[in-house]
Amino acid sequence: MSAFHDLKLTALDGQELPLAPFKGRVVLVVNVASKCGLTPQYAALENLYQQYKSKGFSVLGLPCNQFAGQEPGTEKEIQAFCSLNYGVSFPLGSKLEVNGHDRHQLYRLLAGEGAEFPGDITWNFEKFLVGKDGRVLARFSPRTAPDDPAVVQAIEKALA
């Protein structure tokens, strides 16, 4: 298995969220926040998930409060917000750090030294496309909408 698939996160409900079941699937990993100007991207993320999940695609949303305190809620509050406002059904992890000394192991792999697309996460809703084999295929800016043609094309290519 790849280093990506070896990782285990914690889901919003406190249960273990291993990444091993994503082996053989294409995953769009996104650091999310409920109180950000980009929060409406949840709708496009859910649409992408619904459109491609039967073809082997998933979205993995990872709340982060490192950018202007835009994810201040508890795990329960985050889950309720995402469900009620955007009908989110894709997996959501518990809050984690994407930058700095306490950067989560996943983000060390995605954006750390030696990564395919290294560099600090710039803001909420930065996106990493991870291939079926766990390799990072692409990185998209927070301002790049999930349904942007470049993102959709990259997903479709990875699924082919």
Buried (B, 14 or more C-beta within 10 A) or exposed (E): EBEBBBBEBBBBEEEEBEBEEBBEBBBBBBBBBBBBEBBEBBBBBBBBBBEBBEEBBBBBBBBBBBBEEBBEBEBEEBBBBBEEEBEBEBBBBBBBBBBEEEBBBBBBBBBBEEBEBEEEBBBBBBBBBBBBBBEBBBBBEBEBBBBBEEBBEBBEEBBE
